[in-house]
C-alpha cells in the first residue's frame, strides 16, 4: 500500500473500536521516539479514534489511505 518504510506493523483488521486503538497504543509503548508504526484496520471509527489519540499524545500521522476496505495508517511516535 505504501512505499514508506515502517518499524512495526499492527494488523487490526476485523477488530472493532476500541481494539484497534488499544493495539496501536501497545505498539507505540514498545518503540523509541521517531519509530514508525503501520496500522491496518477495517473499522471506520479508527479514522477518528486514531486522529484524536495522535493529536493528544503528540505523535505524528504521516499518512492515511484506504484500499479495498482496508485503512492504512503510518504513525511516527513522538515525544
C-alpha positions as CSV (number, residue, x, y, z in Angstrom):
1,X,0.0,0.0,0.0
2,X,2.8,2.4,0.8
3,X,6.5,2.6,-0.2
4,X,7.4,4.3,3.1
5,X,9.2,2.2,5.5
6,X,8.0,1.3,8.9
7,X,9.4,-0.3,12.0
8,X,6.4,-2.2,13.3
9,X,3.1,-3.3,11.9
10,X,-0.3,-3.7,13.7
11,X,-2.9,-5.8,11.9
12,X,-6.2,-4.7,13.4
13,X,-8.4,-5.9,10.5
14,X,-11.7,-7.3,11.7
15,X,-11.4,-5.7,15.1
16,X,-13.9,-3.1,16.3
17,X,-13.5,0.0,18.5
18,X,-11.7,0.3,20.8
19,X,-9.4,-2.7,20.0
20,X,-7.5,-1.1,17.0
21,X,-6.7,1.9,19.2
22,X,-5.6,-0.3,22.1
23,X,-3.3,-2.3,19.8
24,X,-1.8,0.9,18.4
25,X,-1.2,2.2,21.9
26,X,0.5,-1.0,23.0
27,X,2.7,-1.0,19.9
28,X,3.8,2.6,20.5
29,X,4.7,1.9,24.1
30,X,7.4,-0.6,23.0
31,X,9.0,1.7,20.4
32,X,11.5,4.5,20.7
33,X,10.6,8.0,19.7
34,X,10.8,8.6,15.9
35,X,9.9,5.0,15.0
36,X,7.1,4.4,12.6
37,X,4.1,2.1,13.1
38,X,1.9,0.9,10.2
39,X,-1.7,0.0,11.2
40,X,-4.1,-1.9,9.1
41,X,-7.8,-1.6,10.2
42,X,-11.2,-2.2,8.8
43,X,-13.2,-0.3,11.5
44,X,-14.2,3.1,10.0
45,X,-14.2,4.5,13.6
46,X,-10.4,4.1,13.5
47,X,-10.0,7.3,11.5
48,X,-11.5,9.4,14.2
49,X,-10.1,7.4,17.1
50,X,-6.5,7.5,15.8
51,X,-6.8,11.2,14.8
52,X,-7.8,12.3,18.3
53,X,-5.3,10.0,20.0
54,X,-2.4,11.0,17.8
55,X,-3.0,14.7,18.4
56,X,-3.5,14.4,22.1
57,X,-0.4,12.1,22.6
58,X,1.9,14.1,20.5
59,X,2.6,11.6,17.8
60,X,2.6,12.3,14.0
61,X,0.2,11.0,11.4
62,X,2.4,10.5,8.3
63,X,-0.3,9.2,6.1
64,X,-3.7,7.5,6.0
65,X,-5.2,5.7,3.0
66,X,-7.9,3.3,2.2
67,X,-7.7,0.5,-0.4
68,X,-10.3,-2.3,-0.9
69,X,-11.9,-1.6,2.5
70,X,-8.7,-1.6,4.5
71,X,-7.5,1.5,6.2
72,X,-3.7,2.1,6.3
73,X,-2.1,4.4,8.8
74,X,1.6,5.4,9.2
75,X,2.2,6.9,12.6
76,X,5.5,8.3,13.9
77,X,6.0,8.0,17.6
78,X,6.6,11.5,19.1
79,X,7.9,12.6,22.4
